[in-house]
């Protein structure tokens, strides 16, 4: 009898130790905060070159973390979101029409005990309340936001799967979404679980607006007011992390969905936008903007901070993309990458931690198409190292920079603005990159 009691005591002790070990491992898994803006220019922030916009919060985030300056999204918003969420190019994840069968990084992390929340613009359920394709069905425990864009000057808001109502207060959206994100951290977060918070802002997608205090500060520059209000609200969110003691174990990622909406032709015809206000962002040294496969359309600002893990005050020009986040999160947390489908992203954990060079040697721009993306842009491109080859462009719905109409080759290290086509000078390089592009062998 005594021996049996001793055995049971040992068994219970072992189970207790295992439970403690599992909990310790979970507590060691970092929280993940992804802040995703809409149509923000590469050079809209002070830390990415803006001389006009005052962005002290994000500039400080860059000093505390690393800036990634060759970081890529997709040319337009819905495809960019499906790629981010799934680690798959939009030709597979279907952009605005992302099917319920796609597996998001929220579903992946939820499997290993993460608490998950999505706030803001969803944009992958065809902008409709299709329950099986809304956030709660795609791995998010909590959702508050708009299923689509605010092109009409209105946003239809949902709380989880319930319709909240419609707002035309575009000036209040950045504050509203930040409030909901803060509320999740303060009131809804389970302190026993690591969390994933995906905050996808509507701004700076037209139709833009900002709160009176920011408009008064910036005068007739409405776009600057929107950028500076976003910076301020991000400061509130990051201060909440610090107040709750979450800063040290939270990986913060800031980036955006595509380049700025800087086509004057579209701006002139946009209904509902305030008169005399410039709404596009600054692509800085990059050519063109949203919807283009020139760098201004798909190279986006990115900052990552994880104190003590990601180097502070560094700039890294290694190749990385939003599709890499899902496999990187898996490596970071011990989650399992879906193995029943092609994942286009690659694990970049060692790269972001500064332990290795980028895991990418090449990147495909706009492979295939997604939903109405075909009428926005036709043509694609490939980057290998510093070399980029672009197939003949065809102007779409609001593109104005038609390119040469022939194959174009650029050395991005020497010519980031893509102003000198070197295809005639390096025909063998064109031939090799063209073969890679047409066989879709980029990794």
N, C-alpha and C positions, 0 to 999 in steps of 0.2 A: 504493500500500500504506500509506504513511504517513498519507495523508488518511483512509483507511478506519479506521486505528487511532485517529486523532483523533476520528472520528465515533463509534466504539464507546465511546471513553472518555467523550465527552460524553453519550451515551445512558445509560451506567452511572451517571454522575454525576447525571443528571436523575432516574433511578429511585431512587438513594440519597437525593437531596434530597426526593423525594416520600414515600419511606418515613419519613424523619425528620419531615416535616411531618405525616403521618398519625398517627404516634406522639405527636407533640407535641399534636395536637388531642385525641387520646384521653386523654392525661395531663391535659389541661385540662378534660375532662369530670368533673364532681364524682362522688364516691361518694355513694350514697343509702342511708340507714338509716331504715327505717320501724319504729317501735315501736308496736305496736297492742295495747291491753289489752282486757279483756272485762268489760262491765257496770260500768265505773267511773263514779262520779258526777261531775257537772260541777264540784262544789265539794269534791272529795276531796283536792285538793292545796293546800298553803299559798298558792301563787301564784294559785290560783283561789278563795281565800276560806276554806279550812279553818282553824279555830282549834284543832283538836284533833290532826289528823294531822301528824306531823313529816316533811316531804319536802324536805330540804335539797338533794338532787341535782337534782330537777326544778325547784325554786325557782331554783337557780343557772342551770339551762338556760334558764329564762325570762328571767333577767337578761342572759344572753349572746345571747339571740335575741328573737323576737317572739311574744307571745301573741295568738292569734286567738280572739276571743270570740263570733263568730257563725259558727261552724264546724259543719257538719252531717254526720251519718252517716245510718243507716237505723234503723227502730224495733227490729229484732231481729238476732241474730248472723249467721246464714247469709246472708240478703239483704245485710247490711252488708258482708260480705266479698266477695261477688261484685261488688257495686257498686264497692268500693275497687279490686279487681283489674282490672276491665274498663273503668271510666269510664262504665258503663251502669247505669241504674236496674234494680232487681231484676225488674221486669216483663219486661225484655229479657234480663238475665243469669241469671235464674231462681233466685237464692239458693242454698239447699242443693242444688238440682238443676242447678247450672251445667254445661252441656254441654261436651264436649271442643272443640267448634267455637268457643267463646269465646276471645278473644285477651287475654291478661293483660299488665300492664305489664312483667312479666318477659320474656315472649316478645318484646315490642317492643324492650326494651333489649338483649336477647341478640343480636338481629339486627345491632346496631352494635358488638358486641364486649364488652358487659358480662358479668362473671361474676356469677351470680345464686344466691342462697341463700334458703331459706325455713325458718324454725324455729318450731315451736309448733303452734297450732290452725289447721287447714285449713278444715274445715266446709263445703266446697262440692261434695263428691262423695257427698252423701247419707250422710255419716259411715261410708262403706264403702270398702274397698280396691278401687276400680274403677280399674285401672291407667291407662287413657287419660284419666282425669279427676283423677289425683293430681298433685302438684306437679311431678315430673320431666317429665310430659307437657305441663305448662302453662308451660314456660319456665324452670323452676328447675333449675340444675345439681346442687344439693344440697338435700336435705330431711331434717329430723329433727323428729318431733313426733307429735301426735295428730290423727287425721282428723275427730274430733268433739269434743263437749263432755264434761265430767266429771260429768254429772248423777247418775250412779250412784255417785259416789265412786271411780271407777276411770278410768284413761286407757289406751287401747290405743296403743302407740307403734310408729312405723315409722321406719326409717332408709332413706332413698330409698324403694324399693318393697318392701323386706324387712320383715317383721314382727319387731319386737324382743321384744315381750312386753307384759304388762299390769302396771300399777303401781297400788297404792292409796295411795301416798305423796303425797297432795295437798300436804303441807307442803313437799315437795322439788321441785315442778314449776317454780317460778319460778327457783330456783337451777339446775336441770337445763337448762332452755331457755337461760338466760344462759350457762352453761358451753358449750353447743353453739355459740352465737353467737360467743363469745370464741374457741373452737377454730377456727371458720371463719376468723376474722380473722387469727389467729396462725399456723395450720398449713396451711390449705387455700387461702388467698387467693393468687391469681396477681398479683404486684406489677406486672406489665406491663399489667394490665387494670383499668379502673374496676369497682367492684362495686355491686350492689344487694343489700342484706340486709333481708329482711322478717321481723321477729321478732314473732310474734303470741302473746302470753301467754294462758294459760288463766285465770289469776286476773284479775278478781275474780269470776268466774262461780262460783256455788255448784255444788258443795260446796267451800267455801273452807277453807284451813288455812295455817298459817305455821310456820316453824322455831321450836324451843323458845326461842331467845334473844330473838326478837321477841315471842313470846307472854308471856314473863316480863316484858318491858319494859312491855307495854300492859295487863297484867292480864286482865280478863274481856272486853276489847274486841277480839275476834278480827278483825273487819274492819279495824280500825286496824293491827293487826299485819301483815295481808296487804299493805295499802297501803305501810307503812313498809319491809317486806321488798322489795317491788317497787322502791321508790325506791333502796334500798341496792344491789340487784342491777343496776339501770340505771346506777348509779355505777360499778360494776365494768366494765360494757361501755364506757361513755364514757371511762373511764380507759385502757382498752385502745386505743381510737382515738388518744388523746393519746400514749401510750407508743410506738405504731407510727408516729407522725408523720402521722396521717391526719386529725386534727381540722380543720385549716384547709381541706381540700378535701372535706369530707363534709357534705352536707346531712342534718341529723337532723330527723326529723318524729316527734313523739309525739302520739298521739291514741287514741281508743277507739271501740268498735263501736256503742254505743248508751248510753242512760241507765242509771241504777242499778236493780237489781231491788228496788224498794221497796214492793211490794204486800203488806201484812201478811197478807192472806188466803192468798196463795200460800206465804208464809213459814211460816205455821202448819201447813200440810199437807205441807211438804217433808220427804220421808223421808231419813234419813241425815245430816241436818245436826246438828252438836253442839247439845245442849240449852242454852237460855238465852243463846245467842250471836246478836247482831244481825248479819246478814250483808249488809244492803243499804248502798249508798253514799249520798252526800249530793248531792242535786240543787241545793242552795243556793237561789237565788231562783226557780228554775224549777218549773213545775207538773208533777206526776206523774213517771213514770219509764219504764223499759224497756217497749217495745211500744206506747207512747202516741205520738200525734202532737202532743200538747202539748209544749212546749219541753223538758221534763225527759226526754222519751223519745228525742229526736233531736239536740238541740244538745249538743255534746260539747267537752271541753277540747282544745285543740290548741296545741302549741308547735313552732316551727321555728327551727333554728339553722344558720347557715352563715357563719362568721366573715368579716367584711369585705364580705359580700354582703347578708345580711339584717340589718336594724337591730337593735342590742342594746338591751334594756331597754324595748322599745316594746309597746304594746297596740293591736291593730287590730280594730275591730268591723265591718269590711267583710264582706260575704256570701261564703262559700266552703264547699265540701263535699268529701267524700272522692272523689266522682266526678270532681272537677276534677284529681286528681293525675295520672292517666294523660296527658291532653293537656299538662299542665304539665311533666311529665318529658320528654315529647317535645320541647317547645320548649327545655328546658334542655339537652338532650343532642344534639339534631339527629336524633333518631329519627323515624320516620314513623308518624303516627297511622293506625290501620286505616281504610281508606276504603271498605270494602265493607259497612259497617254503620253504624247510628246511634250516635254517641258523644254521650252526654248531658252529659258534663263539658265545661268550657271552660278554655282556657289562662289560668292565673292567674300566670304567671311575673313579669310586671311588677308585679303587685299584691304578691306576697310579697317582692319585692326593694324595695318601697317606692317604685317609680317611677310608679305610677298608682293610681287607685282600683280597687276590685274590678271584674272583668270581668262580674260577675253583677248583673243588675237584679232577678231573681226566682229562686225555687226551689220545686220541687214536693216535697211530703212524701208518701211512700207512694203513688206513682202506680201504679194497678193492684195486683197482688198477686204473691207468689212462693211456690209450693208451699204448705206448711201455714200460711203467713202469713195466709191468708184466715180461718182460724179463730182467729187471735190478734187481728187487728184489721181492722175494716171502716171505711172512711171515709178521706178524705185532706184535704190542705190545700195552700195556696199562700202564699208570702211574697213581697211586692214592696216593696222598701225596708224601712220599719219596720212595714208593715201586713201582717197575717196573717189569712187567711180559712180557717175550718175547716168542712168539711161535717159533717152530723149524724153523731155517733159512735155506734157500736154496741159494747157491751162484749163482749170476746172471752174467751179462755181464762183470763187472769189479770188483766185490767184491772178496776179498781174505779171509776175516775173516768169516769163515763158522759157527762159534759158536759150540755149543755142539751137535747139531742135535736133541736136546730135549728141553723141556720147561726150561726156565731160569728165576730165580727170583733174583732181586738185591735190596738192600737198598741204594739208591743214596745219602742219607745223609752221610752214613758211607763209601760208596764205589762208588764214582763218576765215577771211571774208569771201573766199571762193571767187576771186576776180581774175585769175590767170588760168585758163584752160590749158593743161599740159598734155592733152591726149595725142596731139601730133608729135610731140617730142618723145613720148614714151609709149610707142605702139605695143611693145611686148607686155608691158604692165597692164595696159588696157585689155589686151587679149586674155591675160591670166585672170584679172579681176572680173571681166565679163563672163568667163567660164564659171567662176565661183558664184557669181550672182545668178546666173541662169540655172545652175544646179542647186542653188540654195544651200551651200555647204558652210555658211558662216556659223561660227560658234561664239 
